[in-house]
Amino acid sequence: MVHDRFARSSSDTAPDIVNLTNESRHPRLEQTSATTYEVGTNEPGDEEKTGQDQYSAVESGDQAVETKQQRRSNQAGSSSRAAVDVSTFASLFRSIVDNVGQAVLGKEETITLCVTALIAGGHVLLEDNPGTGKTQLSRALAASIAVDCKRIQFTPDLLPSDLLGVTFYDQSQGRFSFRPGPVFTSLVLADEINRASPKTQSALLEVMEEGRVTVDGRTYRLPLPFMVIATQNPIEQLGTYALPEAQMDRFLIRTSLGAPGHDASMRILEEADIRDRAGLVEPVVDAAQVGAMAACASKVFCDPSIMEYVIHIIEATRHSPAIRVGSSIRGGLALVRCARIRACAQGRDYVIPDDVKRLVDPILAHRLILTAQSKLADMDEHLALAEALAKVPVPTGEQ
């Protein structure tokens, strides 16, 4: 079951890789119109239908909705593209975390990890029980950066075309058109992803890794930033399809929300009349500023000794007797990128070993495959990873 339908403007040209994004607009959930893109049929006369005629958008929208979208985008200063320094990065990062915290109470650590993944250009896997606020987290994060969010309920009968889009023959126009699927958005909430068939799950691989969709031999770019937040229910596995290791490795971070604490629970009950906390969240930054933050984090200094530390951690997971398959080098890249973001968020332009240690579990644990003996001994990935990490010496900075 797919919630929300895609609504965007098309560009004026038709390159081999089509860009369906439009940074000047901020589609919101109120829109229900769909966009179609005409596809050439290689028939005589198609050569003349290039440029503006090769694919055109057919869209409709309420003017009041457009006005609301423009106002919300302007509140975040959507035209700002200035580079940010470390202090500005830390301020913006804290603003996003605090803003999302208005919808998801008492979960600052999980929110911080999600914002880190967003800036790093990665994806998050949330494994948690129902009713912990996963949807609220996704919608609040999207609202905080003034982008659109779409929720896809994964079911066994969900098809790849339901996610990516479909090419169909438009009788009114007399030509083939492409109708984009719900993945054409900045933040995708893949709810209960393990309920879909492996065929549908694999349809997300190119989307998550390359940020683009290929349908009928034509490639379409996705908007930036782009992020997938997938959820799994750990207590109910009947009728589900476990995610393959190849797709687990596509997720930058695996984390969970958990039940709210006592104080947060009291506040939630006291404000029981608020039915949609995420709907009250207003933008604090825009997509351009998120890109500037990513550029700032990429310039953070990471000493070679820190990189050696990361390599030793990766190698420790491969040589641990409790782990059958250790982390790939993609896990090491994720550690370095996220450590830089964590350093920047704390106002530093350099990475320290503690930045890496704090991120090891959420970044590497889901990439490991334990041995049969470890599973029989009731050992999980977190414990096996902690044992491997304890054997790696921490760099001290001394030559």
N, C-alpha and C positions, 0 to 999 in steps of 0.2 A: 504494500500500500504506500503510495507516494503522496506526500503532503507538499503543497505549493507547486506552482508551475512557473516555468522560466519566462522572464520578460526582460528583453534587452533590445537596444538598437543595434543595427548592423553598421559596419564601416562602409566606406564608399568604394573600396577596391576589393578584389578577390584574389589574394595571393594563394600560393600552395598551402600555406598554413594560415587558416582563417582566425582572426582575432575577433572574438565576439564580445569583448569587454568594452566598456565605456566609462572612464573614470569620472566623467562629469555628472553621472547619475548614481543614485543610491537606491536600488530597488528595495522595497520593503515587502513584508509579508501580506499587506493588504492587496497587492496586485494579483490578479488572477488571469491576466491575458497571456497568451503564448506567442512566441516569435517563431516564424518559419523562414528558412533560407533556401532559395532556389538552387537547384543542382543541375549542371549541364548534362545533356543526354547524348552528346557526340553526334547529334543529327545535323543534317545540312542547315546552315544558318546559325548554328550555335556559336561559331566563331565571332559573329557580329554582336553576340550578346555578352560581351565582356564588360569589365569596368563596373559601372553602376548597375547594369542590367543582369549581371551574372548571378548575384543573389541579392534579394531585397527583403527587408523586414516588413512583416504585416503585423502591426501591433495596435492596440487600443488601450487607453488608460484614462482614469478619472482625473480631471484637472486638479481637483482638491487634493488627491493623493500625491500628485507630482509636486504641488506646493509644499506639502508636509515633508516630502523627501528632501527637497531643496533646503528647507529650513533646518532640518536635522543635520544635513551635511555641512551647512554653513556654520553651525554651532561648533563643529569640530575643526573649522578652518581648513576645509577640503582643498584649498588652493595652495596650502603651504607645502613647499618642497625643499625648504632650506635644510642643509646638513645639521646634524645635532652633535654636540660634544658629549663627553662622558657624564658630566653633571646633569645636562638636559635629559640624557637617556635615563638616568636614575630617577629623575623626577617624573618623566612620562611613564616609565615602567611602574612606578608606585601608584600613579594615577589610574592606570588600567586595572591593576590588582585591586585597589580599593574600590573602584567603580563596580567591578564584577562582584566584589564582596558584599555589595548591597543586595544582590539577588541570592547569593549562596553564602550563608552566614557561617562563620567559624571555620572556613576551609582555605585559609590563606596559602598553605603549602601546595595544595593541589592546584589552586588558581595560578600560583607562581609558575608551576611546571607547565601548565597549559599556555600561559603567555610566553614562556621561554620557547616552547615548541612553535608557536605562531611566528615569533621573530626569526627563529632558525629555519623556517620554511618546512617544518616537519609535521607529523601527524601523531595523534594521541589515541591510545586504547584505554578506555575506562572499563574496568571490571568491578562491578558493584551490584548490590541488591537493588530491587525496584524501590522507587520512592526516595532516593538520596539526592536528587537535584541535578541529574546529568543533563537533562534538557534545559533546565534553567541556566546552568553553567554555559552551555553552548550559545544560547540566545543572548545572554548577557554579554558574553565575550564579543559576539558579532556586533551588538549594539554599541559597545564601548569604542569600537574602532570604525563605526559608521559603514559597515558592509552588510550584505544580506546573508541570511542563514536559512537553510532548508533542511527539513527533517525527512529521512527516508526510513520507513518501517520495513525492515527486512523480513521476508516470509519465504517459505519453501517454493512458492510459485512465482517469485520475483524473477524477471528475466533481465539479461544484460541490457537490452534495449530500453527497459524501464528506467535504467540508471543513466545511460549514455545519450539516448535519443534515438530517433528513427527517421529514415528517409521514406517518404511516401509520395504518391502521385496526387498532385493537387489538380482536380478536374476543373476548378474555376479558372486556374491559370494555364492549364494545359502543359504542365511541366512537373518535374520532381522537386520536392522541397525537403529540407532537413529541419526537423523539430527537435531542438536541444532537450536533453533530459535534465533532471534536477541536480546533476553534478556540476552544471554550469552556474556556479555560485562561489562566493568567497569562502564560506564555511559550511561544510556538509556534516550533518549529524546522522551517522549510519547507526540507527538504533537496532540493537540485537543482531549484529552483523553475522553471528554464527548460526542464525536460523535460515539464512539463504543457502542455496546450493553452491558447491565449489565453482561451478561455471559462472555464476553471478559474482561470487567473491573475487574470482580472477579478473573480472572486468574492471575492478578497481586498481589493478596493479599498475597499468600505464598511467592512469589518472593520478595516483599517489606519487609515483616515482618521477614522472616527467611533466606533470601539470598540463596535459593535453589529452584530447580524445580523438581516436581515429574511427570513423564510420564510413563504410563503403569506399575505402581507399582515400578518403579525404580527412585531413587533420585539422582540428579546431583547438585553438588555445583557450585555456581557462583563465579567469581573472586572477590578478595578484592583489593582495596575498591570497593564497589558497590553502585550505587546511581541512583535513578530515578528522572528526572526532567520532570514533566508533565505540560502541558499548557492547558489553557481554554480561549476561547474568550467570554468575558462578554457581548458583544453587540449583539451577534447573537445566539439565543437559539433554533431556529426552527430546528427540526430534531435531537435534542441532547437528551442525557440521563443524568440527573443530577447524580453526584456521590453520592452513599449512604453514610450515616454517618459513617458506619464502615470503609469505604475506606478513607474518609476524615481524620479520626483519624490516619491513617497510615502515613500521611504526617507530617513530623517534623515541617515544616515551610511553610506558605503561604505568598507570597509577589508578587510584581509586579515591572516592570521596568519603565513604563511610558514614555512619550515623552522626548527626550533629551532637555537640557536647551539651551539657546541662544548660549553660547560659544561653547558647544559641537556640536550643529547643524552647526555652522560656520565651525568648523574644519572638520566635516563629508563632507560638500559640497566642501571645499577646497581640500579634498583628495578623490574626487569622482572617481578618476581613480582606487582606491583600491576597487576591487569588493569582495574580501574575506579577511576581516581583521583577522578572526580567523585562516586562513591558514598561517598567518605570525607569529603566536605565537609559541615560542619555549619552551620546558620544563624548569622549574626552580627547581622542586623537582621530586621525583619518588614515586611510590606506597609504598615502604618500609618506606620512610620518613614520608608519611602521616600516616602510622600506628604508627610510633614512636611519632608523634605529638599527636595522640589520646591517647597513653599511658601516655604522659606527662600531658595532660589535666585532665586525670582521677585522678591524684595525687594532684590536686589543692585543697587547704583546703576550705571547706564550713562550716562555723560555724552553730551550731544547730539553732541559732536565724534566720539565713538566710533560713534554711529549714522550720522553723516554718512560716516564711513569705510566702514561696511558698505554704505551706498547707493552710494558711489563704486566699490566693488569689484563690486557687482552690475551697475552701468552699464558698467564696464570689460569685463565678459564679454559684454555685448550689443553693444559697439562694436568688439570685437577683430576684425581681418580674418581671423583663423584660426578663429573660432567663428561658425557659422551661426545657432545658437540659444543665447542666453545663459541665465543663471539667472533663474528667476521670483522674485517677492517672497517666496515660501515659503522660498527659500534664505536670504534676508536674515533672516527670522524665526528660522530654525534657527540661524544664526550668533549672533544676539543671545542666544537662550535658552541655547545651549550655552556661549557665552562667560561668561555669568553663573554657570553651573554650574562651569566650570573655575576661575573666580576664587574661588568659594566653596570648592572643593576645595583650594585653596592658602591658605586662611585669610584671604582678602580680601573685603571687602564692597563692592568696586568693580571695574569692568572696566578693563583696560588694553589698548592696541592689540595686544600680544603674544598675549593670549587669543584675539583674532579671527584673527590671522595663523596661529597653530598649527592652527586648525580649518578654514581655508579649503579646503584640498585634500580632506579626507574628507567635507566637507559639500557642496561645490559641484561637484567634478569630474564626478560621475556625472549631474549635471543638464545638462551641456553637450552640444551636437551640433556636431561640427566640420564645416568645409567640405570639399568633395571634394579641393581642392588640398592642404589640410592632411593629409588621410589619405594622399594620394599621396606626400607628403613624409615619411611615417612619423612624423608628429607625433601624440602622444596627448593626451588631455584634461588630464593632469597638467602637461605642458609648456606647453600653450596657456594654462592657468590661471595658471601661474607667470609667464609673460610678461605677462599682463594685470595681475596683482597688482603686478609690479615698476613699473608705470607709475602706480600710485596712491600719492600722498604719504601718509605716516604722520602722524597727528596728534601734535603735541608737547606739547600742553597750554598753549602760549603763545598769548596773545590777539593 
